[in-house]
Amino acid sequence: MKGRQDEDHNVTRVKRGYVRRRRHKKIVRMASGHQSGRSRVFKQANESVMHALRYAYFHRREKKGDMRRLWNIRINAAARANGLSYSKLIHGLKLAGVDVNRKMLAELGATDPEAFTAIAETAKAQLAAQTRPNRLSTALRRVALPRASLLQPNGTPLVVATVIPA
């Protein structure tokens, strides 16, 4: 029978009272500033707040990547002012064992160019010490022969015996 409850299965009626009102007020308060019914009607405000909280969560994480991109741009600008590219600067610092994070590098590049120049010089020195030109390729560039003439008729590479000094 529809309106009647069994003797074994009594269900207590829950009257929300002030709990529901406080929850609704909290959500509507969080939606203040949203447009139209989204700031006044609970159902619309609840949807709006749920979306807003989700966007806030994801954008807090996106912000970290945005900041790193900004730092990289600033570091690149300061590095190029010192005659290096961003990637060469970072590679040189890694070789030198300089452990300065990108946030600090960007800050130094913007506010203290002398300190950044000192760091860039350290990276340049490490890059110069690490870089060794390939002797054969250097010799071939000096000879300035066309690529086709570097092969013998049987297809094996031609070995240049004389090296022209620079």
Secondary structure as GFF3:
##gff-version 3
##sequence-region A 1 166
A	DSSP	alpha_helix	18	30	.	.	.	ID=ss1
A	DSSP	three_ten_helix	36	39	.	.	.	ID=ss2
A	DSSP	alpha_helix	42	81	.	.	.	ID=ss3
A	DSSP	alpha_helix	86	96	.	.	.	ID=ss4
A	DSSP	alpha_helix	102	111	.	.	.	ID=ss5
A	DSSP	alpha_helix	113	130	.	.	.	ID=ss6
A	DSSP	alpha_helix	135	143	.	.	.	ID=ss7
A	DSSP	three_ten_helix	147	150	.	.	.	ID=ss8
###
